[in-house]
Amino acid sequence: MSAILYFFVSFIVQAVALKVAISMVGHGNTSNALSKAIGISLFLNVLLFFVGLVPILGWVLKPVIWLLVMMSAYNTSFFKSMGVGVVQVFLQWGIALVLSWLGFSMAFAGV
């Protein structure tokens, strides 16, 4: 798979998993739209890429930054944001499994 298609598919998988995770955990959240999930996923991908360049501190800061962005963007509590994170990881794994059955390899795609 070409690098551009690989990036696009993995990015869309992350955005869809975020939208579904918010709808599963954040009951009644009216600000849950696919366009918002795409924007937040793009913002987090860029931000966490640069944070990941810091050798050891990056691994400590990534979850904290992710939680702060989720809490502020969707106006959720700390525990709901943690639940969104857990649900999003399992959804990404499931989507990656289905895509692998269809021939798209999602290995090392942030899943």
C-alpha positions as CSV (number, residue, x, y, z in Angstrom):
1,M,0.0,0.0,0.0
2,S,1.4,3.4,-0.8
3,A,2.4,5.7,2.0
4,I,-0.2,8.3,1.3
5,L,-3.1,5.8,1.2
6,Y,-1.7,4.1,4.3
7,F,-1.7,7.5,6.2
8,F,-5.1,8.4,4.9
9,V,-6.7,5.1,5.9
10,S,-5.1,5.1,9.4
11,F,-6.1,8.7,9.9
12,I,-9.8,8.0,9.0
13,V,-9.7,4.9,11.2
14,Q,-8.6,7.0,14.2
15,A,-11.2,9.7,13.5
16,V,-14.1,7.2,13.1
17,A,-13.0,5.3,16.3
18,L,-12.9,8.6,18.2
19,K,-16.4,9.6,17.1
20,V,-17.8,6.2,18.0
21,A,-16.0,6.1,21.3
22,I,-17.3,9.5,22.2
23,S,-20.9,8.5,21.3
24,M,-20.5,5.3,23.4
25,V,-19.1,6.9,26.5
26,G,-20.2,10.5,26.3
27,H,-24.0,10.0,26.5
28,G,-25.8,13.1,25.2
29,N,-22.8,14.9,23.8
30,T,-24.2,17.1,21.1
31,S,-20.7,18.3,19.9
32,N,-19.9,14.8,18.5
33,A,-19.5,15.2,14.7
34,L,-17.3,13.4,12.3
35,S,-15.8,16.7,11.2
36,K,-14.9,17.6,14.8
37,A,-13.3,14.1,15.3
38,I,-11.3,14.5,12.1
39,G,-10.0,18.0,13.3
40,I,-9.2,16.7,16.7
41,S,-7.4,13.6,15.3
42,L,-5.4,15.8,13.0
43,F,-4.5,18.2,15.8
44,L,-3.5,15.3,18.1
45,N,-1.5,13.5,15.4
46,V,0.6,16.6,14.7
47,L,1.0,17.6,18.4
48,L,1.8,14.1,19.6
49,F,4.3,13.7,16.8
50,F,6.3,16.6,18.1
51,V,5.9,15.6,21.7
52,G,7.1,12.1,20.8
53,L,10.4,13.6,19.6
54,V,11.4,14.2,23.3
55,P,13.1,10.9,24.2
56,I,11.8,9.8,27.6
57,L,9.5,12.7,28.6
58,G,7.4,12.2,25.4
59,W,5.9,8.9,26.6
60,V,4.9,10.5,29.9
61,L,3.4,13.6,28.2
62,K,1.4,11.9,25.4
63,P,-1.4,10.4,27.6
64,V,-1.6,13.6,29.6
65,I,-1.9,15.8,26.5
66,W,-4.4,13.4,24.9
67,L,-6.6,13.5,28.1
68,L,-6.5,17.3,28.3
69,V,-7.5,17.7,24.6
70,M,-10.3,15.2,25.0
71,M,-11.6,16.9,28.2
72,S,-11.5,20.3,26.7
73,A,-12.7,19.5,23.2
74,Y,-15.7,17.4,24.3
75,N,-16.3,18.9,27.7
76,T,-16.1,15.5,29.4
77,S,-14.8,14.5,32.9
78,F,-11.5,12.8,33.5
79,F,-13.0,9.4,33.9
80,K,-15.2,9.7,30.8
81,S,-12.1,10.7,28.8
82,M,-10.3,7.7,30.2
83,G,-13.2,5.6,29.1
84,V,-13.1,7.1,25.6
85,G,-9.4,6.2,25.4
86,V,-10.0,2.6,26.3
87,V,-13.0,2.3,23.9
88,Q,-11.1,4.0,21.1
89,V,-8.2,1.6,21.4
90,F,-10.5,-1.4,21.2
91,L,-12.4,0.1,18.3
92,Q,-9.2,0.8,16.4
93,W,-8.1,-2.7,16.9
94,G,-11.4,-4.0,15.6
95,I,-11.4,-1.7,12.6
96,A,-7.8,-2.7,11.8
97,L,-8.8,-6.3,12.0
98,V,-11.7,-5.9,9.6
99,L,-9.5,-3.8,7.2
100,S,-6.8,-6.5,7.3
101,W,-9.4,-9.1,6.2
102,L,-10.2,-6.7,3.3
103,G,-6.5,-6.5,2.4
104,F,-5.4,-3.3,4.0
105,S,-2.5,-3.8,6.3
106,M,-2.8,-1.5,9.3
107,A,0.3,-2.7,11.1
108,F,2.1,0.2,12.9
109,A,-0.7,2.6,12.1
110,G,-1.1,3.9,15.6
111,V,-3.5,1.1,16.3
